[in-house]
Amino acid sequence: MRALLPRCGCGPCPGSAPQSNALRTDPRELHGTTCDLLVVGAGVQGAAIARDAALRGLAVVLVDARDVAAGTSSRSSRLVHGGLRYLRNGHLALVREALHERERLLRRLPHLVRPVPMLMPFFRDGGPSPWLMRLGTTIYSRLAGRSTLPRPRSLRAEEAAAAFPGLRTRGLRSAIEFFDAATQDARLTLANVLGAAQAGAKVATWCAVVGVGADGVELVDAVSGDSITLRARHIVNATGPRADALRAKLGLSGADLVRASRGSHLVLPVRAGELALTAFLPDGRIQFVIPHRDGTLCGTTDVDDALPGDETGPPAADLDYLHATLGFLLDPVPARSEVQFAYAGWRSLPNAQGPPGPLNREGFLVTERLPCGDLHTVVGGKLTTHRSFAERAVGRIFALHDPSPTRELALPGGDGPREVTDPLWWRHGNRVALVRAIVAEERATGRLLCPHRPFLLAEAIAALRHDGVVTFADLMLRRLVHSCGPCLEPGCLAVAHALFVHERRWPVDHDATAAIARLRAEIAVLTGDLVAWREAAAMPPPGTTIGMP
């Protein structure tokens, strides 16, 4: 079978054989082998399950048809939180669990999960009752138990306006300040995959499940094009919104388990300070404005979308809605031209009746029988509770009752000294030693890869050597992660691609023109209608003559 990814065609290269320190296992090494658990889907849920099982001594294989966090797990609101709206919907157990997991992540992964003060404003022209939300945030804080985060406090209108410059003051009544946490979702997912691999799991990205038979699960390696058969006692379907598509591929014909909901986000320029904005809108939805070091994330929508194929980007209707909500919260409303990036992610919800917003996000497993073993499909689940859900899932599948080692064990990068004055530490934690070793070996790698992004040449090299990069887009989109996406200046992309070819582990994307074109195409899909939506704002109304007095 021919290779599914564009190969270099130049014969053996540094990436033509697996490296001992590389994250990705050559899928051909798995052919004819047997494992205790095959996890399909290298998003945060699948990665956490693989890590938990491997740490308990099980033989684990984690596969994905694409890259680590190529789908929903790199397209979230990037919050680690209990979820005030879930509290409002009566899901107290989920909120309590999420808040306790939030605290665990703050302690075990401090460079990637950081406390964020949240301001909830109340306006006279819509939104919830201030006293009701004061009660809610008090309960929220109590459910967190012995949290390191401060308790909520009430602010007068003038205090809220001073705390969050740009907040709409017209009709502003008061506000509440409380604390949650923020993260970088793709890096959090990668940390779980690295943890799984360190515990002994085999990780094979760009390796798709294509069927199942009596001999085992059938896969295809997208790099070599080779077919692989792998036997597994248990299979976890952690493909999120694609869960029912995988079930069908494996020959199961039951009713759909998953309902997909689209959440769109847009990115504004960096704003000063760490105070975020969260607000219940007149339509009952909740919106966030979250400062990150490289951009301000705004979202989200909650729209039913069956996702018949691969993910797309936010449609114009979502961008219109998000822009309108910013007009309700901010004054002046940001211009469309200020929106620097956008993306949409698809949540995996239970296939139940009613609007998607109130549906319970608590994850659960549905078990079905295949010719070669049991299939356990993950339905639901939250980014915040990925660890605790994985502990329950592995315990249920293998009838294990002891506490998981993940309760106390830090994720890769999460232990060691907190070097809070070093920007590299905030991206890598104690894994920054890998970057520093490269710079020590060759000082020139301490330069910026691109003047428009903060990443060093050494960071790209470390990602290529250690973090399972296969394609050029893997590197630029999901390893050198930036809220505004990769720099698309031709000169910068040429430098990055030359480095990619020099350091790559797999014979993919040799041709610069084709690789850069594929990256641009992926970004165009990721950002959806953003470019046309921004351009529409600059167009004159019909009948207007440009340049005439």
VEXDREN-2710 file (C-alpha; in Angstrom, 1 decimal):
% VEXDREN-2710
k/r/px/py/pz
1/MET/0.0/0.0/0.0
2/ARG/1.3/3.4/-0.9
3/ALA/2.2/6.0/1.8
4/LEU/-0.6/8.2/2.8
5/LEU/1.5/11.2/3.7
6/PRO/3.8/13.0/1.1
7/ARG/7.2/11.5/1.5
8/CYS/10.5/13.0/0.5
9/GLY/11.4/10.5/-2.3
10/CYS/15.1/11.0/-1.6
11/GLY/15.9/7.7/0.1
12/PRO/17.0/7.2/3.7
13/CYS/17.2/10.3/5.8
14/PRO/17.7/11.0/9.5
15/GLY/14.0/10.4/10.0
16/SER/13.7/7.1/8.1
17/ALA/14.2/5.0/11.2
18/PRO/12.8/5.4/14.7
19/GLN/15.0/7.0/17.3
20/SER/15.4/5.8/20.8
21/ASN/14.6/9.2/22.3
22/ALA/11.7/10.0/19.9
23/LEU/8.1/9.9/21.1
24/ARG/6.6/8.1/18.1
25/THR/7.0/4.4/17.7
26/ASP/7.3/3.1/14.1
27/PRO/3.8/1.4/13.7
28/ARG/5.4/-1.5/11.8
29/GLU/7.1/-2.6/15.0
30/LEU/3.6/-3.3/16.4
31/HIS/2.6/-5.7/13.7
32/GLY/1.7/-9.1/15.1
33/THR/2.1/-8.0/18.7
34/THR/-0.5/-8.2/21.6
35/CYS/-1.3/-5.5/24.1
36/ASP/-3.6/-5.3/27.1
37/LEU/-5.0/-2.0/25.9
38/LEU/-5.2/-0.2/22.6
39/VAL/-6.3/3.4/22.9
40/VAL/-7.6/5.0/19.7
41/GLY/-7.3/8.8/19.9
42/ALA/-4.4/10.9/21.2
43/GLY/-6.5/13.7/22.5
44/VAL/-6.4/14.5/26.2
45/GLN/-8.9/11.7/27.2
46/GLY/-7.1/9.0/25.3
47/ALA/-3.7/10.2/26.4
48/ALA/-4.7/10.3/30.0
49/ILE/-6.2/6.7/29.8
50/ALA/-3.0/5.5/28.1
51/ARG/-0.8/7.1/30.8
52/ASP/-2.9/5.7/33.7
53/ALA/-2.9/2.2/32.3
54/ALA/0.8/2.2/31.5
55/LEU/1.6/3.4/35.0
56/ARG/-0.4/0.5/36.4
57/GLY/1.9/-1.9/34.5
58/LEU/-0.3/-2.7/31.6
59/ALA/0.9/-3.1/28.0
60/VAL/-0.5/-0.1/26.2
61/VAL/-0.6/1.2/22.6
62/LEU/-1.9/4.7/21.8
63/VAL/-2.7/5.4/18.2
64/ASP/-4.2/8.3/16.3
65/ALA/-5.0/8.8/12.6
66/ARG/-3.4/12.3/12.9
67/ASP/-1.1/14.1/15.4
68/VAL/-1.3/14.5/19.1
69/ALA/-4.2/16.9/20.0
70/ALA/-5.0/17.5/16.3
71/GLY/-8.7/17.8/17.0
72/THR/-10.8/18.9/20.0
73/SER/-7.9/18.9/22.4
74/SER/-6.2/21.8/20.7
75/ARG/-9.4/23.8/20.1
76/SER/-10.9/24.3/23.6
77/SER/-11.5/27.4/25.7
78/ARG/-8.2/26.6/27.5
79/LEU/-9.7/26.8/30.9
80/VAL/-9.1/24.4/33.8
81/HIS/-12.2/25.1/35.8
82/GLY/-15.1/23.6/37.7
83/GLY/-17.7/25.2/35.4
84/LEU/-20.1/27.7/37.0
85/ARG/-22.7/26.9/34.4
86/TYR/-22.6/23.2/35.3
87/LEU/-23.3/24.3/38.9
88/ARG/-26.3/26.3/37.7
89/ASN/-27.5/23.2/35.9
90/GLY/-27.3/21.2/39.1
91/HIS/-24.2/19.0/38.3
92/LEU/-22.6/19.4/41.7
93/ALA/-20.6/16.2/41.6
94/LEU/-19.0/17.1/38.3
95/VAL/-18.2/20.6/39.6
96/ARG/-16.7/19.3/42.8
97/GLU/-14.5/16.7/40.9
98/ALA/-13.4/19.3/38.4
99/LEU/-12.4/21.8/41.1
100/HIS/-10.4/19.2/43.0
101/GLU/-8.7/18.2/39.7
102/ARG/-8.0/21.9/39.0
103/GLU/-6.1/22.0/42.3
104/ARG/-4.1/18.9/41.5
105/LEU/-3.1/20.4/38.1
106/LEU/-2.1/23.7/39.6
107/ARG/0.3/21.8/41.9
108/ARG/1.5/19.1/39.5
109/LEU/1.8/21.1/36.3
110/PRO/2.5/24.7/37.4
111/HIS/4.1/25.9/34.2
112/LEU/1.1/24.9/32.1
113/VAL/-1.8/25.5/34.5
114/ARG/-1.9/28.9/36.1
115/PRO/-4.4/30.7/38.4
116/VAL/-6.6/33.3/36.6
117/PRO/-8.7/35.9/38.4
118/MET/-12.1/36.1/36.7
119/LEU/-14.3/39.1/36.7
120/MET/-18.1/38.5/36.4
121/PRO/-19.9/41.8/35.6
122/PHE/-23.6/42.4/36.1
123/PHE/-25.5/44.8/33.8
124/ARG/-29.0/46.3/34.1
125/ASP/-29.9/45.4/30.5
126/GLY/-29.5/41.6/30.9
127/GLY/-27.8/38.7/32.6
128/PRO/-28.3/36.9/35.9
129/SER/-29.1/38.2/39.3
130/PRO/-26.0/39.4/41.2
131/TRP/-27.2/37.9/44.5
132/LEU/-27.8/34.5/42.8
133/MET/-24.3/34.5/41.3
134/ARG/-22.8/35.6/44.6
135/LEU/-24.4/32.5/46.1
136/GLY/-23.2/30.4/43.2
137/THR/-19.6/31.5/43.4
138/THR/-19.6/31.0/47.2
139/ILE/-20.8/27.4/46.7
140/TYR/-18.2/27.0/43.9
141/SER/-15.5/28.1/46.3
142/ARG/-16.7/25.8/49.0
143/LEU/-16.9/22.8/46.7
144/ALA/-13.2/23.4/45.9
145/GLY/-12.3/22.4/49.4
146/ARG/-8.7/23.3/50.5
147/SER/-7.9/25.3/47.4
148/THR/-4.8/27.5/47.1
149/LEU/-6.9/30.0/45.2
150/PRO/-8.5/33.1/46.9
151/ARG/-12.2/33.2/47.8
152/PRO/-14.6/35.3/45.7
153/ARG/-15.2/39.0/46.5
154/SER/-17.8/41.5/45.4
155/LEU/-16.8/44.7/43.6
156/ARG/-18.7/48.0/43.0
157/ALA/-19.2/49.1/39.5
158/GLU/-16.4/51.6/39.6
159/GLU/-14.0/49.1/41.1
160/ALA/-14.9/46.6/38.3
161/ALA/-14.3/49.2/35.6
162/ALA/-10.9/50.1/37.0
163/ALA/-9.9/46.5/37.3
164/PHE/-10.8/45.6/33.7
165/PRO/-10.1/48.6/31.4
166/GLY/-12.5/48.5/28.4
167/LEU/-15.3/46.9/30.3
168/ARG/-18.7/48.5/29.4
169/THR/-19.6/50.9/32.1
170/ARG/-23.0/51.8/30.7
171/GLY/-25.6/50.0/32.9
172/LEU/-22.8/48.3/34.9
173/ARG/-24.2/47.4/38.4
174/SER/-21.5/45.5/40.1
175/ALA/-19.2/42.5/39.7
176/ILE/-17.7/39.5/41.4
177/GLU/-14.1/38.5/41.3
178/PHE/-13.3/34.8/41.7
179/PHE/-10.5/32.5/40.6
180/ASP/-10.2/29.6/38.1
181/ALA/-7.2/28.5/36.0
182/ALA/-6.1/28.6/32.4
183/THR/-3.8/26.3/30.3
184/GLN/-2.5/25.6/26.9
185/ASP/-4.6/22.6/25.8
186/ALA/-2.3/21.1/23.2
187/ARG/0.7/21.2/25.5
188/LEU/-1.3/19.7/28.3
189/THR/-2.3/16.9/26.0
190/LEU/1.3/16.4/24.9
191/ALA/2.4/16.2/28.5
192/ASN/-0.1/13.3/29.0
193/VAL/1.2/11.5/25.9
194/LEU/4.8/12.0/27.1
195/GLY/3.8/10.6/30.5
196/ALA/2.2/7.6/28.8
197/ALA/5.4/6.9/26.8
198/GLN/7.6/7.4/29.8
199/ALA/5.5/4.8/31.6
200/GLY/6.1/2.3/28.7
201/ALA/3.2/2.9/26.4
202/LYS/3.9/2.7/22.6
203/VAL/2.7/5.8/20.8
204/ALA/1.9/5.7/17.1
205/THR/0.5/8.9/15.6
206/TRP/-0.4/9.1/11.9
207/CYS/-1.6/5.5/12.2
208/ALA/-5.3/5.0/11.5
209/VAL/-7.6/2.2/12.5
210/VAL/-9.3/0.9/9.3
211/GLY/-11.1/-2.3/10.5
212/VAL/-11.2/-5.3/12.8
213/GLY/-11.0/-9.0/12.3
214/ALA/-10.6/-12.2/14.2
215/ASP/-6.8/-11.7/14.2
216/GLY/-7.0/-8.2/15.7
217/VAL/-7.3/-4.6/14.9
218/GLU/-6.2/-3.5/11.4
219/LEU/-4.3/-0.3/11.1
220/VAL/-2.5/1.7/8.3
221/ASP/0.7/3.6/8.9
222/ALA/0.3/6.9/7.1
223/VAL/4.1/7.4/6.8
224/SER/5.0/4.1/5.1
225/GLY/1.6/3.1/3.9
226/ASP/2.0/-0.4/5.5
227/SER/-0.8/-2.4/7.0
228/ILE/-0.5/-3.5/10.6
229/THR/-2.5/-6.0/12.6
230/LEU/-2.5/-5.7/16.4
231/ARG/-4.2/-7.8/19.0
232/ALA/-5.6/-6.1/22.1
233/ARG/-7.6/-7.5/25.0
234/HIS/-9.4/-4.2/25.3
235/ILE/-9.8/-1.2/23.0
236/VAL/-10.7/2.3/24.1
237/ASN/-12.5/4.5/21.6
238/ALA/-11.3/8.0/22.6
239/THR/-12.0/9.7/19.3
240/GLY/-14.4/12.3/20.7
241/PRO/-16.8/13.5/18.1
242/ARG/-15.6/10.8/15.7
243/ALA/-16.6/8.0/18.2
244/ASP/-19.6/6.8/16.2
245/ALA/-17.6/6.9/12.9
246/LEU/-15.0/4.6/14.5
247/ARG/-17.8/2.3/15.8
248/ALA/-19.2/2.0/12.3
249/LYS/-15.7/1.3/10.9
250/LEU/-15.4/-1.6/13.4
251/GLY/-18.7/-3.1/12.2
252/LEU/-21.0/-1.9/15.1
253/SER/-24.4/-0.7/13.9
254/GLY/-26.1/0.4/17.1
255/ALA/-27.6/3.9/17.7
256/ASP/-25.2/6.8/17.9
257/LEU/-23.7/7.4/21.3
258/VAL/-22.3/10.9/20.7
259/ARG/-23.8/14.3/19.9
260/ALA/-21.3/16.8/18.7
261/SER/-21.5/20.5/19.6
262/ARG/-19.3/23.2/17.9
263/GLY/-17.5/25.7/20.1
264/SER/-16.0/28.6/18.2
265/HIS/-13.4/31.1/19.6
266/LEU/-11.6/34.2/18.3
267/VAL/-8.3/35.7/19.4
268/LEU/-7.7/39.4/20.0
269/PRO/-4.3/41.1/20.7
270/VAL/-2.6/40.7/24.0
271/ARG/-4.1/42.8/26.8
272/ALA/-2.3/44.0/29.9
273/GLY/-2.9/42.2/33.2
274/GLU/-4.1/38.7/34.0
275/LEU/-7.7/39.5/34.9
276/ALA/-10.2/37.5/32.7
277/LEU/-13.8/38.2/32.0
278/THR/-16.6/35.7/32.3
279/ALA/-20.2/36.7/32.0
280/PHE/-23.7/35.1/31.6
281/LEU/-25.3/36.8/28.7
282/PRO/-29.0/37.8/28.3
283/ASP/-29.5/34.6/26.2
284/GLY/-28.3/32.4/29.1
285/ARG/-25.0/31.6/27.4
286/ILE/-21.6/32.2/29.1
287/GLN/-18.8/34.1/27.4
288/PHE/-15.1/34.4/28.3
289/VAL/-12.4/36.9/27.6
290/ILE/-9.2/35.3/28.7
291/PRO/-5.7/37.0/28.6
292/HIS/-2.9/34.7/27.6
293/ARG/0.7/35.7/27.1
294/ASP/0.4/35.7/23.3
295/GLY/-3.2/36.8/22.7
296/THR/-6.6/37.2/24.3
297/LEU/-9.0/34.3/23.8
298/CYS/-12.7/35.0/23.4
299/GLY/-15.5/32.4/23.3
300/THR/-17.4/30.3/23.1
301/THR/-20.4/29.2/21.0
302/ASP/-22.4/26.0/21.7
303/VAL/-24.1/24.9/18.4
304/ASP/-25.1/21.4/17.4
305/ASP/-23.0/20.2/14.5
306/ALA/-22.8/16.6/13.5
307/LEU/-19.2/16.9/12.0
308/PRO/-19.6/14.5/9.1
309/GLY/-15.9/14.8/8.2
310/ASP/-12.8/16.5/9.5
311/GLU/-13.1/19.6/11.7
312/THR/-13.6/22.9/9.9
313/GLY/-13.4/26.4/11.3
314/PRO/-15.8/28.9/12.7
315/PRO/-18.5/30.0/10.3
316/ALA/-19.4/33.6/9.8
317/ALA/-22.5/33.2/12.0
318/ASP/-20.4/32.1/15.0
319/LEU/-18.0/35.0/14.4
320/ASP/-20.9/37.4/14.3
321/TYR/-22.3/36.0/17.5
322/LEU/-19.0/36.3/19.3
323/HIS/-18.4/39.8/18.1
324/ALA/-21.9/40.8/19.3
325/THR/-21.2/39.4/22.7
326/LEU/-18.0/41.4/22.9
327/GLY/-20.2/44.4/22.0
328/PHE/-22.4/43.6/25.1
329/LEU/-19.3/43.3/27.4
330/LEU/-16.8/45.8/26.1
331/ASP/-16.7/49.4/25.2
332/PRO/-15.5/50.1/22.6
333/VAL/-16.2/46.9/20.9
334/PRO/-13.0/45.6/19.2
335/ALA/-13.0/46.1/15.4
336/ARG/-13.2/43.0/13.2
337/SER/-9.7/43.9/11.9
338/GLU/-8.4/43.3/15.5
339/VAL/-9.4/39.6/15.4
340/GLN/-6.0/37.9/14.8
341/PHE/-7.0/34.2/14.7
342/ALA/-10.0/32.0/15.1
343/TYR/-10.8/28.3/15.5
344/ALA/-13.6/25.9/16.4
345/GLY/-13.7/22.7/18.4
346/TRP/-16.3/19.9/18.6
347/ARG/-17.3/18.7/22.0
348/SER/-18.4/15.0/22.5
349/LEU/-21.7/15.1/24.3
350/PRO/-24.1/12.3/25.2
351/ASN/-26.7/11.7/22.5
352/ALA/-29.6/13.1/24.5
353/GLN/-32.5/15.5/23.8
354/GLY/-32.5/19.2/24.5
355/PRO/-30.1/22.1/23.9
356/PRO/-26.4/21.2/24.1
357/GLY/-25.6/23.7/26.9
358/PRO/-27.3/22.0/29.9
359/LEU/-26.1/18.5/28.9
360/ASN/-23.9/16.9/31.6
361/ARG/-20.2/16.9/30.6
362/GLU/-19.3/14.0/32.9
363/GLY/-17.6/11.3/30.9
364/PHE/-18.6/7.7/30.9
365/LEU/-17.8/4.5/29.0
366/VAL/-20.1/2.4/26.8
367/THR/-18.8/-1.2/26.3
368/GLU/-19.6/-3.3/23.2
369/ARG/-18.2/-6.6/22.0
370/LEU/-16.0/-7.0/18.9
371/PRO/-14.6/-10.2/17.3
372/CYS/-11.2/-9.6/18.9
373/GLY/-12.1/-8.1/22.3
374/ASP/-14.2/-5.4/24.0
375/LEU/-14.6/-1.9/22.7
376/HIS/-15.1/0.9/25.3
377/THR/-16.3/4.1/23.9
378/VAL/-15.7/7.4/25.8
379/VAL/-18.7/9.6/25.8
380/GLY/-18.4/13.2/27.1
381/GLY/-15.6/14.3/29.4
382/LYS/-14.0/17.6/30.3
383/LEU/-10.4/18.8/29.8
384/THR/-10.2/19.5/33.5
385/THR/-11.2/16.1/34.6
386/HIS/-9.1/14.0/32.2
387/ARG/-7.0/12.5/34.9
388/SER/-9.8/11.4/37.3
389/PHE/-11.9/10.1/34.4
390/ALA/-8.9/8.1/33.2
391/GLU/-8.5/6.6/36.6
392/ARG/-12.1/5.5/36.7
393/ALA/-12.0/4.2/33.2
394/VAL/-8.9/2.0/33.6
395/GLY/-10.2/0.8/37.0
396/ARG/-13.5/-0.3/35.5
397/ILE/-12.0/-1.9/32.4
398/PHE/-9.5/-4.0/34.3
399/ALA/-11.3/-4.3/37.6
400/LEU/-8.6/-2.4/39.5
401/HIS/-9.5/-0.9/42.8
402/ASP/-6.3/0.7/44.1
403/PRO/-5.7/4.4/43.7
404/SER/-4.0/5.4/40.5
405/PRO/-0.3/6.6/40.6
406/THR/-1.5/9.6/38.7
407/ARG/-3.0/11.1/41.9
408/GLU/0.4/12.0/43.1
409/LEU/2.8/11.8/40.1
410/ALA/3.5/15.0/38.3
411/LEU/3.1/15.1/34.5
412/PRO/6.4/15.5/32.5
413/GLY/7.7/19.0/33.0
414/GLY/5.7/19.5/36.2
415/ASP/8.3/18.7/38.8
416/GLY/11.5/20.5/39.7
417/PRO/12.1/24.2/40.6
418/ARG/9.7/26.9/39.5
419/GLU/11.7/29.2/37.3
420/VAL/9.0/31.8/37.0
421/THR/11.3/34.5/35.6
422/ASP/12.3/32.4/32.6
423/PRO/9.8/32.4/29.6
424/LEU/11.2/29.0/28.5
425/TRP/10.1/27.4/31.8
426/TRP/6.5/28.6/31.3
427/ARG/6.5/26.6/28.0
428/HIS/8.4/23.5/29.0
429/GLY/8.7/23.3/32.8
430/ASN/11.6/21.2/33.9
431/ARG/11.8/19.8/30.3
432/VAL/13.5/23.1/29.5
433/ALA/16.7/21.2/30.2
434/LEU/16.3/19.6/26.8
435/VAL/16.3/23.0/25.2
436/ARG/19.2/24.3/27.2
437/ALA/21.3/21.3/26.3
438/ILE/20.8/22.0/22.6
439/VAL/21.8/25.7/23.1
440/ALA/24.9/24.6/25.1
441/GLU/25.9/22.3/22.3
442/GLU/25.4/24.9/19.6
443/ARG/25.0/28.5/20.8
444/ALA/23.5/29.7/17.5
445/THR/20.3/27.7/18.3
446/GLY/19.6/30.1/21.1
447/ARG/18.4/32.6/18.5
448/LEU/14.7/33.2/17.6
449/LEU/13.4/30.9/14.9
450/CYS/11.3/33.8/13.7
451/PRO/11.2/37.5/14.8
452/HIS/7.4/37.4/15.0
453/ARG/7.1/34.6/17.5
454/PRO/8.9/33.9/20.8
455/PHE/10.3/30.4/19.9
456/LEU/14.0/29.6/19.8
457/LEU/15.6/27.4/17.1
458/ALA/16.5/25.1/20.0
459/GLU/12.8/24.7/20.9
460/ALA/12.0/23.6/17.4
461/ILE/14.9/21.2/17.5
462/ALA/13.8/19.7/20.9
463/ALA/10.3/19.2/19.6
464/LEU/11.6/17.4/16.5
465/ARG/13.9/15.2/18.5
466/HIS/11.7/14.4/21.4
467/ASP/8.0/15.2/20.9
468/GLY/6.8/13.0/18.1
469/VAL/6.7/15.5/15.2
470/VAL/5.9/13.8/11.9
471/THR/4.7/16.6/9.5
472/PHE/5.8/20.2/9.1
473/ALA/2.3/21.3/10.4
474/ASP/2.8/19.1/13.5
475/LEU/5.8/21.3/14.4
476/MET/4.3/24.7/13.5
477/LEU/0.8/24.3/14.8
478/ARG/0.9/21.8/17.7
479/ARG/4.5/22.0/19.1
480/LEU/5.4/25.7/18.7
481/VAL/1.9/26.6/19.9
482/HIS/0.9/30.3/19.7
483/SER/-2.6/31.7/20.3
484/CYS/-2.4/33.5/16.9
485/GLY/-1.1/30.5/15.1
486/PRO/2.3/30.2/13.3
487/CYS/3.9/33.1/11.5
488/LEU/3.1/32.8/7.8
489/GLU/5.8/35.2/6.5
490/PRO/7.4/33.3/3.5
491/GLY/11.0/33.9/4.8
492/CYS/10.1/32.7/8.3
493/LEU/8.4/29.6/6.9
494/ALA/11.4/28.8/4.7
495/VAL/13.8/28.9/7.7
496/ALA/11.5/26.8/9.8
497/HIS/11.1/24.2/7.0
498/ALA/14.9/24.0/6.4
499/LEU/15.3/23.2/10.1
500/PHE/12.4/20.7/10.0
501/VAL/14.1/18.8/7.1
502/HIS/17.5/18.8/8.9
503/GLU/16.1/17.4/12.1
504/ARG/13.0/15.4/11.2
505/ARG/12.7/11.8/12.3
506/TRP/10.4/10.6/9.5
507/PRO/10.7/11.0/5.7
508/VAL/7.8/13.3/5.3
509/ASP/7.3/16.8/3.9
510/HIS/10.7/17.1/2.2
511/ASP/9.5/19.6/-0.5
512/ALA/9.3/23.1/1.0
513/THR/6.8/24.5/-1.4
514/ALA/4.4/21.6/-0.9
515/ALA/4.8/21.4/2.9
516/ILE/4.3/25.1/3.4
517/ALA/1.2/25.0/1.1
518/ARG/-0.3/22.2/3.2
519/LEU/0.4/24.2/6.4
520/ARG/-1.4/27.2/4.9
521/ALA/-4.3/25.1/3.8
522/GLU/-4.7/23.6/7.2
523/ILE/-4.7/27.0/8.8
524/ALA/-7.2/28.2/6.3
525/VAL/-9.5/25.3/7.3
526/LEU/-8.8/25.9/11.0
527/THR/-9.8/29.6/10.9
528/GLY/-12.9/29.0/8.8
529/ASP/-14.6/32.2/7.6
530/LEU/-12.3/34.5/9.5
531/VAL/-10.6/36.1/6.5
532/ALA/-13.8/36.8/4.5
533/TRP/-15.5/37.9/7.7
534/ARG/-12.8/40.5/8.4
535/GLU/-12.8/41.7/4.8
536/ALA/-16.6/42.1/4.8
537/ALA/-16.2/44.8/7.5
538/ALA/-14.0/46.8/5.2
539/MET/-16.3/46.6/2.2
540/PRO/-18.5/49.7/1.6
541/PRO/-22.2/49.3/1.6
542/PRO/-23.8/48.4/-1.7
543/GLY/-24.1/51.4/-4.0
544/THR/-21.2/53.3/-2.3
545/THR/-18.7/54.9/-4.7
546/ILE/-15.1/54.7/-3.3
547/GLY/-13.1/57.8/-3.6
548/MET/-16.0/60.1/-4.5
549/PRO/-16.8/63.2/-2.3
END
